[in-house]
Amino acid sequence: MNKIYIPEGYRPHLDEYDTQRAIAFIKQTFQAEFADALNLKRVSAPLFVTESSGLNDNLNGYERPVSFDVPAIGIEAEIVHSLAKWKRLALKKYNFAVGNGLYTDMNAIRRDESLDNLHSIYVDQWDWEKIITRENRNVDYLKMIVRAIVGAICDTSERLLVRYPHLPTRLCREVTFVTTQELEDMYPDMTGSERENAFVREHPTTFIMQIGGKLRSGKPHDGRAPDYDDWQLNGDLFFWCDTLDRGMEISSMGIRVDAESLDRQLTLANCDHRRSLPFHQMLLNDELPLTIGGGIGQSRLCMLMMGCVHIGEVQSSIWDAETVRACEEKGVRLL
């Protein structure tokens, strides 16, 4: 059974018409603020890639891509899970220079996603990537980019509140940085998600760093593919959501692997077979630019700023009968 939580007495803060207007305002405003803050240009991106290219994001390693055959050219194609690898190749193809980057609307279908208040099989996010120097491959630079993104999010939220002052969300601009090992040391008896909520409750804007590798307990905080983020230079951005009484992950991002970290992480993840794929060969041969990048959830950002309880209030997807029934009973409008 899929999980859904609806707080007692919850009612949407906007009617159907203003909900759509607010979604449009958030998306238009944020992408302009965000692109300006990080010096990014918008590009068009694929909905699908070939299976043999190695460009699809493997996420945690168990999710199955939606695939289909293309008889006209005799190949198998896959709906992207994200554009983490494609973006880096695009920066080289489009001759972007150091300090410049790209962003795009990424739409995906994640068939194996568990459905709850924050998760849908339909994924919409801004994928972005920026070229950096080797000297930028450090924690201080990562933190600077995180603060710039948080600034763009908070600016957008404040502009939305001018239009709809009765919305409940007030975001914190001050970012607290913590590593996954520090979280494990603080909360050794909790799961990864429990640690996140416990910490973000006290620090309402938090960036949790170093995701993917095993901690001292022998377990990773969470799964992360070995071939895009450097596990020592990545993280997830959380905001505290009063409506759901929990932390909400808005962005996953990081400084991308170079040849050395890719080589190490492929072995640690038992993914040495990927070394022969075209994309991985280019990385191992230092033929791609060094970059930082990530994804920012469009629907989640709208949820957070509008004080919504369910992602289906801001995106059109499909849900199980129990979720539909529970939402109807509680007055939650699913698009």
C-alpha positions as CSV (number, residue, x, y, z in Angstrom):
1,M,0.0,0.0,0.0
2,N,1.3,3.5,-0.8
3,K,1.8,5.9,2.0
4,I,-0.1,9.2,2.4
5,Y,-0.2,11.6,5.3
6,I,-2.8,14.4,5.5
7,P,-2.7,16.6,8.7
8,E,-6.0,17.0,10.5
9,G,-7.8,20.1,9.3
10,Y,-5.7,20.7,6.2
11,R,-7.2,22.7,3.4
12,P,-5.6,24.1,0.3
13,H,-4.5,27.7,0.7
14,L,-5.4,28.6,-2.9
15,D,-8.3,27.8,-5.1
16,E,-8.0,25.9,-8.4
17,Y,-7.4,29.1,-10.5
18,D,-4.8,30.7,-8.2
19,T,-3.1,27.3,-7.8
20,Q,-2.3,27.3,-11.5
21,R,-1.3,30.9,-11.5
22,A,1.0,30.4,-8.5
23,I,2.7,27.3,-10.1
24,A,3.4,29.4,-13.3
25,F,4.7,32.3,-11.2
26,I,7.1,30.1,-9.2
27,K,8.5,28.3,-12.2
28,Q,9.0,31.5,-14.3
29,T,10.4,33.5,-11.4
30,F,12.7,30.9,-10.0
31,Q,14.4,29.8,-13.2
32,A,15.2,33.4,-14.0
33,E,16.6,34.1,-10.5
34,F,18.5,30.8,-10.5
35,A,19.9,31.2,-14.0
36,D,21.1,34.7,-13.2
37,A,22.7,33.6,-9.9
38,L,24.7,30.7,-11.4
39,N,25.3,32.2,-14.9
40,L,23.3,29.5,-16.8
41,K,21.7,29.4,-20.2
42,R,18.7,27.3,-21.1
43,V,19.1,24.5,-23.6
44,S,16.8,21.8,-25.0
45,A,17.3,18.3,-23.7
46,P,16.3,14.7,-24.6
47,L,13.3,12.8,-23.1
48,F,15.1,9.6,-24.0
49,V,18.5,8.2,-24.7
50,T,19.8,5.0,-26.2
51,E,20.4,2.1,-23.8
52,S,23.9,1.5,-25.2
53,S,25.2,5.1,-24.6
54,G,25.5,4.8,-20.9
55,L,24.1,8.3,-20.5
56,N,21.0,7.4,-18.4
57,D,21.3,8.0,-14.7
58,N,21.2,4.7,-12.7
59,L,20.0,6.5,-9.5
60,N,20.2,3.9,-6.7
61,G,20.9,1.1,-9.1
62,Y,17.7,-0.9,-8.8
63,E,15.2,1.4,-10.7
64,R,14.2,0.1,-14.1
65,P,14.0,2.6,-16.9
66,V,11.0,2.8,-19.1
67,S,12.3,1.4,-22.4
68,F,10.9,1.0,-25.9
69,D,12.1,-0.2,-29.3
70,V,12.5,2.2,-32.2
71,P,11.9,0.1,-35.3
72,A,12.8,2.8,-37.7
73,I,16.5,2.7,-36.6
74,G,16.6,-0.7,-34.9
75,I,17.6,0.4,-31.4
76,E,16.3,0.3,-27.8
77,A,15.7,3.7,-26.2
78,E,15.1,4.5,-22.5
79,I,13.2,7.4,-20.9
80,V,15.8,9.3,-18.9
81,H,15.9,9.0,-15.1
82,S,17.7,12.3,-15.0
83,L,20.2,14.1,-17.2
84,A,23.2,14.0,-14.9
85,K,25.5,12.6,-17.5
86,W,24.0,14.1,-20.7
87,K,24.5,17.6,-19.4
88,R,28.2,17.2,-19.0
89,L,28.5,15.9,-22.6
90,A,26.3,18.8,-23.8
91,L,28.6,21.4,-22.2
92,K,31.5,20.0,-24.3
93,K,29.4,19.7,-27.4
94,Y,28.0,23.3,-27.2
95,N,31.5,24.8,-26.4
96,F,30.6,26.3,-23.0
97,A,33.5,28.1,-21.2
98,V,34.6,27.9,-17.6
99,G,32.2,29.7,-15.3
100,N,29.3,29.2,-17.7
101,G,26.6,26.5,-17.6
102,L,23.3,25.3,-18.7
103,Y,19.9,24.4,-17.3
104,T,16.9,22.6,-18.8
105,D,13.5,21.3,-18.0
106,M,13.9,17.6,-17.3
107,N,10.8,15.3,-17.4
108,A,11.0,11.7,-16.6
109,I,9.0,8.6,-15.7
110,R,10.3,6.5,-12.7
111,R,8.2,3.4,-12.8
112,D,9.5,1.9,-9.6
113,E,9.0,5.0,-7.4
114,S,7.2,4.5,-4.2
115,L,4.2,6.8,-4.1
116,D,3.6,9.1,-1.1
117,N,3.2,12.8,-0.4
118,L,6.5,13.7,-2.1
119,H,7.0,11.0,-4.7
120,S,5.3,10.4,-8.0
121,I,6.2,8.3,-11.0
122,Y,6.3,11.6,-13.0
123,V,9.4,13.6,-12.3
124,D,9.8,17.3,-13.3
125,Q,12.9,19.2,-12.3
126,W,15.4,21.8,-13.5
127,D,18.6,19.9,-14.4
128,W,21.7,22.2,-14.5
129,E,25.4,21.9,-15.0
130,K,28.3,24.4,-14.9
131,I,31.9,24.2,-15.9
132,I,34.5,24.7,-13.2
133,T,38.2,24.7,-12.8
134,R,40.1,21.9,-11.0
135,E,40.8,24.5,-8.2
136,N,37.0,24.7,-7.7
137,R,36.7,21.0,-6.8
138,N,36.5,21.7,-3.1
139,V,33.9,22.0,-0.3
140,D,34.1,25.8,-0.1
141,Y,33.1,26.1,-3.7
142,L,30.3,23.6,-3.3
143,K,28.9,25.6,-0.3
144,M,29.1,28.8,-2.2
145,I,26.9,27.3,-5.0
146,V,24.4,25.9,-2.4
147,R,24.0,29.4,-0.8
148,A,23.4,30.9,-4.3
149,I,20.6,28.4,-5.0
150,V,19.1,28.9,-1.5
151,G,19.1,32.7,-2.2
152,A,17.2,32.2,-5.5
153,I,14.7,30.0,-3.8
154,C,14.1,32.4,-0.9
155,D,13.9,35.4,-3.3
156,T,11.2,33.6,-5.3
157,S,9.3,32.6,-2.2
158,E,9.3,36.2,-0.9
159,R,8.0,37.5,-4.3
160,L,5.2,34.9,-4.2
161,L,4.2,36.0,-0.7
162,V,3.7,39.6,-2.1
163,R,1.0,38.1,-4.4
164,Y,-0.4,35.6,-1.9
165,P,0.4,36.9,1.6
166,H,-1.8,34.3,3.3
167,L,0.4,31.4,2.2
168,P,2.1,29.8,5.3
169,T,5.6,29.2,4.1
170,R,8.5,31.3,5.4
171,L,11.9,30.0,4.4
172,C,15.2,30.4,6.2
173,R,18.1,31.8,4.2
174,E,20.8,30.6,6.6
175,V,22.1,27.2,5.4
176,T,23.5,24.7,7.9
177,F,26.0,22.2,6.4
178,V,26.4,18.7,7.9
179,T,28.0,15.5,6.7
180,T,26.3,12.1,6.6
181,Q,29.0,10.8,9.0
182,E,28.3,13.6,11.5
183,L,24.6,12.7,11.3
184,E,25.3,9.0,12.0
185,D,27.5,10.0,15.0
186,M,24.7,12.2,16.3
187,Y,21.8,9.8,15.7
188,P,23.4,6.3,15.6
189,D,20.2,4.4,16.2
190,M,18.2,6.1,13.5
191,T,17.7,5.4,9.8
192,G,19.1,7.8,7.2
193,S,15.7,9.5,6.7
194,E,15.1,9.7,10.4
195,R,18.4,11.5,10.9
196,E,17.5,13.9,8.2
197,N,14.2,14.9,9.8
198,A,15.7,15.1,13.3
199,F,18.4,17.5,12.1
200,V,16.4,19.6,9.7
201,R,13.7,20.1,12.4
202,E,16.4,22.1,14.3
203,H,18.1,23.6,11.2
204,P,15.3,24.5,8.8
205,T,17.6,24.9,5.8
206,T,20.2,22.2,5.6
207,F,22.6,20.8,3.1
208,I,23.6,17.2,3.9
209,M,27.0,16.4,2.4
210,Q,28.9,13.3,1.3
211,I,26.3,10.9,0.1
212,G,27.1,7.5,-1.5
213,G,30.0,5.9,0.3
214,K,29.8,3.7,3.3
215,L,29.9,5.3,6.7
216,R,31.8,3.9,9.8
217,S,28.8,1.7,10.5
218,G,29.4,-0.1,7.1
219,K,26.2,1.3,5.6
220,P,25.8,4.3,3.2
221,H,23.5,7.1,4.3
222,D,21.7,6.7,1.0
223,G,22.4,5.3,-2.5
224,R,24.1,7.4,-5.1
225,A,25.3,6.4,-8.6
226,P,29.1,6.1,-8.7
227,D,29.5,7.9,-12.1
228,Y,28.3,11.4,-11.7
229,D,28.8,13.0,-8.2
230,D,32.0,12.8,-6.3
231,W,30.8,11.2,-3.1
232,Q,33.0,13.5,-1.1
233,L,31.8,16.7,-2.8
234,N,28.0,16.2,-3.1
235,G,24.8,16.5,-1.1
236,D,21.1,17.1,-0.8
237,L,19.4,20.4,0.1
238,F,16.5,20.2,2.6
239,F,14.0,22.8,3.8
240,W,11.7,22.2,6.8
241,C,8.1,21.8,5.7
242,D,5.6,22.8,8.5
243,T,2.7,21.4,6.5
244,L,4.1,17.9,6.5
245,D,6.1,18.3,9.8
246,R,9.2,16.9,8.1
247,G,12.2,17.9,6.0
248,M,11.6,18.2,2.3
249,E,14.5,17.4,-0.1
250,I,14.4,20.1,-2.9
251,S,17.7,19.4,-4.7
252,S,20.4,16.8,-5.1
253,M,23.7,18.1,-6.5
254,G,27.4,18.0,-6.4
255,I,30.8,18.4,-7.9
256,R,31.0,15.7,-10.6
257,V,33.5,12.9,-10.7
258,D,36.9,13.4,-12.4
259,A,38.9,10.5,-13.7
260,E,40.4,9.6,-10.3
261,S,37.1,9.7,-8.3
262,L,35.3,7.8,-11.1
263,D,37.9,5.1,-11.1
264,R,37.6,4.7,-7.3
265,Q,33.8,4.8,-7.1
266,L,33.2,2.4,-9.9
267,T,35.3,-0.2,-8.0
268,L,33.6,0.6,-4.7
269,A,30.2,0.2,-6.2
270,N,31.1,-3.0,-8.1
271,C,30.4,-1.3,-11.4
272,D,33.7,-1.8,-13.2
273,H,31.7,-3.1,-16.2
274,R,30.7,0.5,-17.0
275,R,34.3,1.5,-17.8
276,S,33.8,0.4,-21.4
277,L,30.8,2.7,-22.0
278,P,31.5,5.7,-24.3
279,F,30.6,8.3,-21.7
280,H,32.8,6.6,-19.0
281,Q,35.7,6.2,-21.5
282,M,35.6,10.0,-22.1
283,L,35.7,10.7,-18.4
284,L,38.5,8.3,-17.7
285,N,40.5,9.8,-20.5
286,D,39.9,13.4,-19.2
287,E,38.0,14.4,-22.4
288,L,35.1,16.1,-20.6
289,P,35.1,19.4,-18.7
290,L,35.1,19.4,-14.9
291,T,31.7,20.4,-13.7
292,I,29.3,20.9,-10.8
293,G,25.6,20.2,-11.3
294,G,22.3,18.9,-9.9
295,G,18.6,18.8,-10.1
296,I,15.9,21.0,-8.5
297,G,12.4,19.5,-8.1
298,Q,9.9,21.8,-9.8
299,S,6.8,20.3,-8.2
300,R,8.4,20.0,-4.8
301,L,9.4,23.6,-4.9
302,C,5.8,24.6,-5.7
303,M,4.6,22.3,-2.9
304,L,6.9,23.9,-0.4
305,M,6.2,27.5,-1.3
306,M,2.4,27.0,-1.5
307,G,2.2,25.0,1.7
308,C,0.7,21.9,-0.1
309,V,0.4,18.5,1.5
310,H,0.6,16.3,-1.6
311,I,2.6,16.5,-4.8
312,G,-0.5,15.7,-6.7
313,E,-1.8,19.2,-5.9
314,V,0.8,20.7,-8.2
315,Q,1.4,18.1,-10.9
316,S,-0.8,15.7,-12.9
317,S,0.1,12.1,-12.3
318,I,-1.6,8.8,-11.5
319,W,-2.3,7.5,-8.0
320,D,-3.7,4.4,-6.4
321,A,-7.3,4.2,-5.4
322,E,-6.6,4.5,-1.7
323,T,-4.7,7.8,-2.2
324,V,-7.5,9.2,-4.3
325,R,-10.1,8.2,-1.8
326,A,-8.1,9.7,1.2
327,C,-7.6,12.9,-0.7
328,E,-11.2,13.3,-1.6
329,E,-12.3,12.7,2.0
330,K,-9.9,15.3,3.3
331,G,-10.5,17.9,0.6
332,V,-7.1,17.6,-1.1
333,R,-7.4,18.4,-4.8
334,L,-5.3,16.2,-7.0
335,L,-4.7,17.6,-10.5
